[in-house]
Amino acid sequence: MELRQLRSFLKVVELQSFSKAAKALGYSQSAMSVQIRELETELGVRLFDRLGKCVRVTSHGEELAQEAWGSGCAIRPGKKSCTWA
């Protein structure tokens, strides 16, 4: 899991929108979607339910968000990847 993917994921959770998250982080919406899709593939779970222009965090997504926010992994400078025990 790359840190940019985790940051993107957390921004989508926060803003509940791929396009708003992409704009906030300076990505195109398609680049944001690719990052999230790659993260879902790596983890083997869906992190969001996509309902047209709306997104809803799945239970797996909620679990990842809580883990990431609790660990502080997403805010450590100089980090390029995250792992949990």
Phi and psi restraints in degrees (range 20) as a CNS / XPLOR table:
assign (resid 1 and name C) (resid 2 and name N)
       (resid 2 and name CA) (resid 2 and name C) 1.0 -90.2 20.0 2
assign (resid 2 and name N) (resid 2 and name CA)
       (resid 2 and name C) (resid 3 and name N) 1.0 147.8 20.0 2
assign (resid 2 and name C) (resid 3 and name N)
       (resid 3 and name CA) (resid 3 and name C) 1.0 -61.2 20.0 2
assign (resid 3 and name N) (resid 3 and name CA)
       (resid 3 and name C) (resid 4 and name N) 1.0 -37.3 20.0 2
assign (resid 3 and name C) (resid 4 and name N)
       (resid 4 and name CA) (resid 4 and name C) 1.0 -62.5 20.0 2
assign (resid 4 and name N) (resid 4 and name CA)
       (resid 4 and name C) (resid 5 and name N) 1.0 -35.2 20.0 2
assign (resid 4 and name C) (resid 5 and name N)
       (resid 5 and name CA) (resid 5 and name C) 1.0 -66.1 20.0 2
assign (resid 5 and name N) (resid 5 and name CA)
       (resid 5 and name C) (resid 6 and name N) 1.0 -42.2 20.0 2
assign (resid 5 and name C) (resid 6 and name N)
       (resid 6 and name CA) (resid 6 and name C) 1.0 -66.7 20.0 2
assign (resid 6 and name N) (resid 6 and name CA)
       (resid 6 and name C) (resid 7 and name N) 1.0 -42.5 20.0 2
assign (resid 6 and name C) (resid 7 and name N)
       (resid 7 and name CA) (resid 7 and name C) 1.0 -61.2 20.0 2
assign (resid 7 and name N) (resid 7 and name CA)
       (resid 7 and name C) (resid 8 and name N) 1.0 -43.5 20.0 2
assign (resid 7 and name C) (resid 8 and name N)
       (resid 8 and name CA) (resid 8 and name C) 1.0 -62.4 20.0 2
assign (resid 8 and name N) (resid 8 and name CA)
       (resid 8 and name C) (resid 9 and name N) 1.0 -46.0 20.0 2
assign (resid 8 and name C) (resid 9 and name N)
       (resid 9 and name CA) (resid 9 and name C) 1.0 -57.0 20.0 2
assign (resid 9 and name N) (resid 9 and name CA)
       (resid 9 and name C) (resid 10 and name N) 1.0 -48.5 20.0 2
assign (resid 9 and name C) (resid 10 and name N)
       (resid 10 and name CA) (resid 10 and name C) 1.0 -65.4 20.0 2
assign (resid 10 and name N) (resid 10 and name CA)
       (resid 10 and name C) (resid 11 and name N) 1.0 -33.1 20.0 2
assign (resid 10 and name C) (resid 11 and name N)
       (resid 11 and name CA) (resid 11 and name C) 1.0 -70.1 20.0 2
assign (resid 11 and name N) (resid 11 and name CA)
       (resid 11 and name C) (resid 12 and name N) 1.0 -38.3 20.0 2
assign (resid 11 and name C) (resid 12 and name N)
       (resid 12 and name CA) (resid 12 and name C) 1.0 -64.4 20.0 2
assign (resid 12 and name N) (resid 12 and name CA)
       (resid 12 and name C) (resid 13 and name N) 1.0 -41.6 20.0 2
assign (resid 12 and name C) (resid 13 and name N)
       (resid 13 and name CA) (resid 13 and name C) 1.0 -59.2 20.0 2
assign (resid 13 and name N) (resid 13 and name CA)
       (resid 13 and name C) (resid 14 and name N) 1.0 -47.0 20.0 2
assign (resid 13 and name C) (resid 14 and name N)
       (resid 14 and name CA) (resid 14 and name C) 1.0 -62.6 20.0 2
assign (resid 14 and name N) (resid 14 and name CA)
       (resid 14 and name C) (resid 15 and name N) 1.0 -46.8 20.0 2
assign (resid 14 and name C) (resid 15 and name N)
       (resid 15 and name CA) (resid 15 and name C) 1.0 -94.8 20.0 2
assign (resid 15 and name N) (resid 15 and name CA)
       (resid 15 and name C) (resid 16 and name N) 1.0 -10.5 20.0 2
assign (resid 15 and name C) (resid 16 and name N)
       (resid 16 and name CA) (resid 16 and name C) 1.0 54.2 20.0 2
assign (resid 16 and name N) (resid 16 and name CA)
       (resid 16 and name C) (resid 17 and name N) 1.0 37.2 20.0 2
assign (resid 16 and name C) (resid 17 and name N)
       (resid 17 and name CA) (resid 17 and name C) 1.0 -160.7 20.0 2
assign (resid 17 and name N) (resid 17 and name CA)
       (resid 17 and name C) (resid 18 and name N) 1.0 129.8 20.0 2
assign (resid 17 and name C) (resid 18 and name N)
       (resid 18 and name CA) (resid 18 and name C) 1.0 -67.2 20.0 2
assign (resid 18 and name N) (resid 18 and name CA)
       (resid 18 and name C) (resid 19 and name N) 1.0 -43.5 20.0 2
assign (resid 18 and name C) (resid 19 and name N)
       (resid 19 and name CA) (resid 19 and name C) 1.0 -68.3 20.0 2
assign (resid 19 and name N) (resid 19 and name CA)
       (resid 19 and name C) (resid 20 and name N) 1.0 -40.5 20.0 2
assign (resid 19 and name C) (resid 20 and name N)
       (resid 20 and name CA) (resid 20 and name C) 1.0 -67.2 20.0 2
assign (resid 20 and name N) (resid 20 and name CA)
       (resid 20 and name C) (resid 21 and name N) 1.0 -39.8 20.0 2
assign (resid 20 and name C) (resid 21 and name N)
       (resid 21 and name CA) (resid 21 and name C) 1.0 -65.3 20.0 2
assign (resid 21 and name N) (resid 21 and name CA)
       (resid 21 and name C) (resid 22 and name N) 1.0 -42.6 20.0 2
assign (resid 21 and name C) (resid 22 and name N)
       (resid 22 and name CA) (resid 22 and name C) 1.0 -60.8 20.0 2
assign (resid 22 and name N) (resid 22 and name CA)
       (resid 22 and name C) (resid 23 and name N) 1.0 -45.8 20.0 2
assign (resid 22 and name C) (resid 23 and name N)
       (resid 23 and name CA) (resid 23 and name C) 1.0 -61.7 20.0 2
assign (resid 23 and name N) (resid 23 and name CA)
       (resid 23 and name C) (resid 24 and name N) 1.0 -43.8 20.0 2
assign (resid 23 and name C) (resid 24 and name N)
       (resid 24 and name CA) (resid 24 and name C) 1.0 -62.4 20.0 2
assign (resid 24 and name N) (resid 24 and name CA)
       (resid 24 and name C) (resid 25 and name N) 1.0 -32.5 20.0 2
assign (resid 24 and name C) (resid 25 and name N)
       (resid 25 and name CA) (resid 25 and name C) 1.0 -99.2 20.0 2
assign (resid 25 and name N) (resid 25 and name CA)
       (resid 25 and name C) (resid 26 and name N) 1.0 -1.6 20.0 2
assign (resid 25 and name C) (resid 26 and name N)
       (resid 26 and name CA) (resid 26 and name C) 1.0 79.9 20.0 2
assign (resid 26 and name N) (resid 26 and name CA)
       (resid 26 and name C) (resid 27 and name N) 1.0 26.0 20.0 2
assign (resid 26 and name C) (resid 27 and name N)
       (resid 27 and name CA) (resid 27 and name C) 1.0 -108.7 20.0 2
assign (resid 27 and name N) (resid 27 and name CA)
       (resid 27 and name C) (resid 28 and name N) 1.0 162.7 20.0 2
assign (resid 27 and name C) (resid 28 and name N)
       (resid 28 and name CA) (resid 28 and name C) 1.0 -78.2 20.0 2
assign (resid 28 and name N) (resid 28 and name CA)
       (resid 28 and name C) (resid 29 and name N) 1.0 159.3 20.0 2
assign (resid 28 and name C) (resid 29 and name N)
       (resid 29 and name CA) (resid 29 and name C) 1.0 -62.8 20.0 2
assign (resid 29 and name N) (resid 29 and name CA)
       (resid 29 and name C) (resid 30 and name N) 1.0 -37.4 20.0 2
assign (resid 29 and name C) (resid 30 and name N)
       (resid 30 and name CA) (resid 30 and name C) 1.0 -65.2 20.0 2
assign (resid 30 and name N) (resid 30 and name CA)
       (resid 30 and name C) (resid 31 and name N) 1.0 -38.3 20.0 2
assign (resid 30 and name C) (resid 31 and name N)
       (resid 31 and name CA) (resid 31 and name C) 1.0 -64.7 20.0 2
assign (resid 31 and name N) (resid 31 and name CA)
       (resid 31 and name C) (resid 32 and name N) 1.0 -39.1 20.0 2
assign (resid 31 and name C) (resid 32 and name N)
       (resid 32 and name CA) (resid 32 and name C) 1.0 -63.1 20.0 2
assign (resid 32 and name N) (resid 32 and name CA)
       (resid 32 and name C) (resid 33 and name N) 1.0 -45.5 20.0 2
assign (resid 32 and name C) (resid 33 and name N)
       (resid 33 and name CA) (resid 33 and name C) 1.0 -60.9 20.0 2
assign (resid 33 and name N) (resid 33 and name CA)
       (resid 33 and name C) (resid 34 and name N) 1.0 -41.3 20.0 2
assign (resid 33 and name C) (resid 34 and name N)
       (resid 34 and name CA) (resid 34 and name C) 1.0 -62.5 20.0 2
assign (resid 34 and name N) (resid 34 and name CA)
       (resid 34 and name C) (resid 35 and name N) 1.0 -44.9 20.0 2
assign (resid 34 and name C) (resid 35 and name N)
       (resid 35 and name CA) (resid 35 and name C) 1.0 -59.5 20.0 2
assign (resid 35 and name N) (resid 35 and name CA)
       (resid 35 and name C) (resid 36 and name N) 1.0 -44.9 20.0 2
assign (resid 35 and name C) (resid 36 and name N)
       (resid 36 and name CA) (resid 36 and name C) 1.0 -67.5 20.0 2
assign (resid 36 and name N) (resid 36 and name CA)
       (resid 36 and name C) (resid 37 and name N) 1.0 -42.3 20.0 2
assign (resid 36 and name C) (resid 37 and name N)
       (resid 37 and name CA) (resid 37 and name C) 1.0 -60.9 20.0 2
assign (resid 37 and name N) (resid 37 and name CA)
       (resid 37 and name C) (resid 38 and name N) 1.0 -42.8 20.0 2
assign (resid 37 and name C) (resid 38 and name N)
       (resid 38 and name CA) (resid 38 and name C) 1.0 -62.8 20.0 2
assign (resid 38 and name N) (resid 38 and name CA)
       (resid 38 and name C) (resid 39 and name N) 1.0 -40.5 20.0 2
assign (resid 38 and name C) (resid 39 and name N)
       (resid 39 and name CA) (resid 39 and name C) 1.0 -64.9 20.0 2
assign (resid 39 and name N) (resid 39 and name CA)
       (resid 39 and name C) (resid 40 and name N) 1.0 -43.5 20.0 2
assign (resid 39 and name C) (resid 40 and name N)
       (resid 40 and name CA) (resid 40 and name C) 1.0 -62.4 20.0 2
assign (resid 40 and name N) (resid 40 and name CA)
       (resid 40 and name C) (resid 41 and name N) 1.0 -40.4 20.0 2
assign (resid 40 and name C) (resid 41 and name N)
       (resid 41 and name CA) (resid 41 and name C) 1.0 -64.3 20.0 2
assign (resid 41 and name N) (resid 41 and name CA)
       (resid 41 and name C) (resid 42 and name N) 1.0 -45.3 20.0 2
assign (resid 41 and name C) (resid 42 and name N)
       (resid 42 and name CA) (resid 42 and name C) 1.0 -61.1 20.0 2
assign (resid 42 and name N) (resid 42 and name CA)
       (resid 42 and name C) (resid 43 and name N) 1.0 -41.3 20.0 2
assign (resid 42 and name C) (resid 43 and name N)
       (resid 43 and name CA) (resid 43 and name C) 1.0 -82.8 20.0 2
assign (resid 43 and name N) (resid 43 and name CA)
       (resid 43 and name C) (resid 44 and name N) 1.0 -19.4 20.0 2
assign (resid 43 and name C) (resid 44 and name N)
       (resid 44 and name CA) (resid 44 and name C) 1.0 75.8 20.0 2
assign (resid 44 and name N) (resid 44 and name CA)
       (resid 44 and name C) (resid 45 and name N) 1.0 22.3 20.0 2
assign (resid 44 and name C) (resid 45 and name N)
       (resid 45 and name CA) (resid 45 and name C) 1.0 -141.2 20.0 2
assign (resid 45 and name N) (resid 45 and name CA)
       (resid 45 and name C) (resid 46 and name N) 1.0 158.5 20.0 2
assign (resid 45 and name C) (resid 46 and name N)
       (resid 46 and name CA) (resid 46 and name C) 1.0 -86.3 20.0 2
assign (resid 46 and name N) (resid 46 and name CA)
       (resid 46 and name C) (resid 47 and name N) 1.0 131.7 20.0 2
assign (resid 46 and name C) (resid 47 and name N)
       (resid 47 and name CA) (resid 47 and name C) 1.0 -96.7 20.0 2
assign (resid 47 and name N) (resid 47 and name CA)
       (resid 47 and name C) (resid 48 and name N) 1.0 -22.9 20.0 2
assign (resid 47 and name C) (resid 48 and name N)
       (resid 48 and name CA) (resid 48 and name C) 1.0 -136.3 20.0 2
assign (resid 48 and name N) (resid 48 and name CA)
       (resid 48 and name C) (resid 49 and name N) 1.0 146.8 20.0 2
assign (resid 48 and name C) (resid 49 and name N)
       (resid 49 and name CA) (resid 49 and name C) 1.0 -95.2 20.0 2
assign (resid 49 and name N) (resid 49 and name CA)
       (resid 49 and name C) (resid 50 and name N) 1.0 125.7 20.0 2
assign (resid 49 and name C) (resid 50 and name N)
       (resid 50 and name CA) (resid 50 and name C) 1.0 -100.2 20.0 2
assign (resid 50 and name N) (resid 50 and name CA)
       (resid 50 and name C) (resid 51 and name N) 1.0 119.5 20.0 2
assign (resid 50 and name C) (resid 51 and name N)
       (resid 51 and name CA) (resid 51 and name C) 1.0 -123.7 20.0 2
assign (resid 51 and name N) (resid 51 and name CA)
       (resid 51 and name C) (resid 52 and name N) 1.0 81.8 20.0 2
assign (resid 51 and name C) (resid 52 and name N)
       (resid 52 and name CA) (resid 52 and name C) 1.0 65.4 20.0 2
assign (resid 52 and name N) (resid 52 and name CA)
       (resid 52 and name C) (resid 53 and name N) 1.0 -121.3 20.0 2
assign (resid 52 and name C) (resid 53 and name N)
       (resid 53 and name CA) (resid 53 and name C) 1.0 -88.0 20.0 2
assign (resid 53 and name N) (resid 53 and name CA)
       (resid 53 and name C) (resid 54 and name N) 1.0 -5.6 20.0 2
assign (resid 53 and name C) (resid 54 and name N)
       (resid 54 and name CA) (resid 54 and name C) 1.0 -98.2 20.0 2
assign (resid 54 and name N) (resid 54 and name CA)
       (resid 54 and name C) (resid 55 and name N) 1.0 147.1 20.0 2
assign (resid 54 and name C) (resid 55 and name N)
       (resid 55 and name CA) (resid 55 and name C) 1.0 -126.5 20.0 2
assign (resid 55 and name N) (resid 55 and name CA)
       (resid 55 and name C) (resid 56 and name N) 1.0 144.2 20.0 2
assign (resid 55 and name C) (resid 56 and name N)
       (resid 56 and name CA) (resid 56 and name C) 1.0 -128.7 20.0 2
assign (resid 56 and name N) (resid 56 and name CA)
       (resid 56 and name C) (resid 57 and name N) 1.0 134.2 20.0 2
assign (resid 56 and name C) (resid 57 and name N)
       (resid 57 and name CA) (resid 57 and name C) 1.0 -72.2 20.0 2
assign (resid 57 and name N) (resid 57 and name CA)
       (resid 57 and name C) (resid 58 and name N) 1.0 132.2 20.0 2
assign (resid 57 and name C) (resid 58 and name N)
       (resid 58 and name CA) (resid 58 and name C) 1.0 -79.4 20.0 2
assign (resid 58 and name N) (resid 58 and name CA)
       (resid 58 and name C) (resid 59 and name N) 1.0 174.0 20.0 2
assign (resid 58 and name C) (resid 59 and name N)
       (resid 59 and name CA) (resid 59 and name C) 1.0 -63.1 20.0 2
assign (resid 59 and name N) (resid 59 and name CA)
       (resid 59 and name C) (resid 60 and name N) 1.0 -34.9 20.0 2
assign (resid 59 and name C) (resid 60 and name N)
       (resid 60 and name CA) (resid 60 and name C) 1.0 -66.3 20.0 2
assign (resid 60 and name N) (resid 60 and name CA)
       (resid 60 and name C) (resid 61 and name N) 1.0 -39.7 20.0 2
assign (resid 60 and name C) (resid 61 and name N)
       (resid 61 and name CA) (resid 61 and name C) 1.0 -64.4 20.0 2
assign (resid 61 and name N) (resid 61 and name CA)
       (resid 61 and name C) (resid 62 and name N) 1.0 -42.0 20.0 2
assign (resid 61 and name C) (resid 62 and name N)
       (resid 62 and name CA) (resid 62 and name C) 1.0 -61.8 20.0 2
assign (resid 62 and name N) (resid 62 and name CA)
       (resid 62 and name C) (resid 63 and name N) 1.0 -41.3 20.0 2
assign (resid 62 and name C) (resid 63 and name N)
       (resid 63 and name CA) (resid 63 and name C) 1.0 -63.0 20.0 2
assign (resid 63 and name N) (resid 63 and name CA)
       (resid 63 and name C) (resid 64 and name N) 1.0 -44.8 20.0 2
assign (resid 63 and name C) (resid 64 and name N)
       (resid 64 and name CA) (resid 64 and name C) 1.0 -64.3 20.0 2
assign (resid 64 and name N) (resid 64 and name CA)
       (resid 64 and name C) (resid 65 and name N) 1.0 -42.5 20.0 2
assign (resid 64 and name C) (resid 65 and name N)
       (resid 65 and name CA) (resid 65 and name C) 1.0 -61.4 20.0 2
assign (resid 65 and name N) (resid 65 and name CA)
       (resid 65 and name C) (resid 66 and name N) 1.0 -45.3 20.0 2
assign (resid 65 and name C) (resid 66 and name N)
       (resid 66 and name CA) (resid 66 and name C) 1.0 -63.1 20.0 2
assign (resid 66 and name N) (resid 66 and name CA)
       (resid 66 and name C) (resid 67 and name N) 1.0 -41.0 20.0 2
assign (resid 66 and name C) (resid 67 and name N)
       (resid 67 and name CA) (resid 67 and name C) 1.0 -62.9 20.0 2
assign (resid 67 and name N) (resid 67 and name CA)
       (resid 67 and name C) (resid 68 and name N) 1.0 -45.1 20.0 2
assign (resid 67 and name C) (resid 68 and name N)
       (resid 68 and name CA) (resid 68 and name C) 1.0 -66.7 20.0 2
assign (resid 68 and name N) (resid 68 and name CA)
       (resid 68 and name C) (resid 69 and name N) 1.0 -47.1 20.0 2
assign (resid 68 and name C) (resid 69 and name N)
       (resid 69 and name CA) (resid 69 and name C) 1.0 -65.4 20.0 2
assign (resid 69 and name N) (resid 69 and name CA)
       (resid 69 and name C) (resid 70 and name N) 1.0 -36.9 20.0 2
assign (resid 69 and name C) (resid 70 and name N)
       (resid 70 and name CA) (resid 70 and name C) 1.0 -69.8 20.0 2
assign (resid 70 and name N) (resid 70 and name CA)
       (resid 70 and name C) (resid 71 and name N) 1.0 -31.6 20.0 2
assign (resid 70 and name C) (resid 71 and name N)
       (resid 71 and name CA) (resid 71 and name C) 1.0 -85.1 20.0 2
assign (resid 71 and name N) (resid 71 and name CA)
       (resid 71 and name C) (resid 72 and name N) 1.0 -20.9 20.0 2
assign (resid 71 and name C) (resid 72 and name N)
       (resid 72 and name CA) (resid 72 and name C) 1.0 73.8 20.0 2
assign (resid 72 and name N) (resid 72 and name CA)
       (resid 72 and name C) (resid 73 and name N) 1.0 8.1 20.0 2
assign (resid 72 and name C) (resid 73 and name N)
       (resid 73 and name CA) (resid 73 and name C) 1.0 -57.4 20.0 2
assign (resid 73 and name N) (resid 73 and name CA)
       (resid 73 and name C) (resid 74 and name N) 1.0 -36.8 20.0 2
assign (resid 73 and name C) (resid 74 and name N)
       (resid 74 and name CA) (resid 74 and name C) 1.0 -71.8 20.0 2
assign (resid 74 and name N) (resid 74 and name CA)
       (resid 74 and name C) (resid 75 and name N) 1.0 -11.1 20.0 2
assign (resid 74 and name C) (resid 75 and name N)
       (resid 75 and name CA) (resid 75 and name C) 1.0 -118.3 20.0 2
assign (resid 75 and name N) (resid 75 and name CA)
       (resid 75 and name C) (resid 76 and name N) 1.0 5.5 20.0 2
assign (resid 75 and name C) (resid 76 and name N)
       (resid 76 and name CA) (resid 76 and name C) 1.0 -76.6 20.0 2
assign (resid 76 and name N) (resid 76 and name CA)
       (resid 76 and name C) (resid 77 and name N) 1.0 119.5 20.0 2
assign (resid 76 and name C) (resid 77 and name N)
       (resid 77 and name CA) (resid 77 and name C) 1.0 -66.1 20.0 2
assign (resid 77 and name N) (resid 77 and name CA)
       (resid 77 and name C) (resid 78 and name N) 1.0 146.2 20.0 2
assign (resid 77 and name C) (resid 78 and name N)
       (resid 78 and name CA) (resid 78 and name C) 1.0 83.0 20.0 2
assign (resid 78 and name N) (resid 78 and name CA)
       (resid 78 and name C) (resid 79 and name N) 1.0 -6.4 20.0 2
assign (resid 78 and name C) (resid 79 and name N)
       (resid 79 and name CA) (resid 79 and name C) 1.0 -83.3 20.0 2
assign (resid 79 and name N) (resid 79 and name CA)
       (resid 79 and name C) (resid 80 and name N) 1.0 140.1 20.0 2
assign (resid 79 and name C) (resid 80 and name N)
       (resid 80 and name CA) (resid 80 and name C) 1.0 -115.3 20.0 2
assign (resid 80 and name N) (resid 80 and name CA)
       (resid 80 and name C) (resid 81 and name N) 1.0 -12.3 20.0 2
assign (resid 80 and name C) (resid 81 and name N)
       (resid 81 and name CA) (resid 81 and name C) 1.0 -150.1 20.0 2
assign (resid 81 and name N) (resid 81 and name CA)
       (resid 81 and name C) (resid 82 and name N) 1.0 164.3 20.0 2
assign (resid 81 and name C) (resid 82 and name N)
       (resid 82 and name CA) (resid 82 and name C) 1.0 -131.7 20.0 2
assign (resid 82 and name N) (resid 82 and name CA)
       (resid 82 and name C) (resid 83 and name N) 1.0 140.6 20.0 2
assign (resid 82 and name C) (resid 83 and name N)
       (resid 83 and name CA) (resid 83 and name C) 1.0 -139.3 20.0 2
assign (resid 83 and name N) (resid 83 and name CA)
       (resid 83 and name C) (resid 84 and name N) 1.0 150.8 20.0 2
assign (resid 83 and name C) (resid 84 and name N)
       (resid 84 and name CA) (resid 84 and name C) 1.0 -122.5 20.0 2
assign (resid 84 and name N) (resid 84 and name CA)
       (resid 84 and name C) (resid 85 and name N) 1.0 149.4 20.0 2
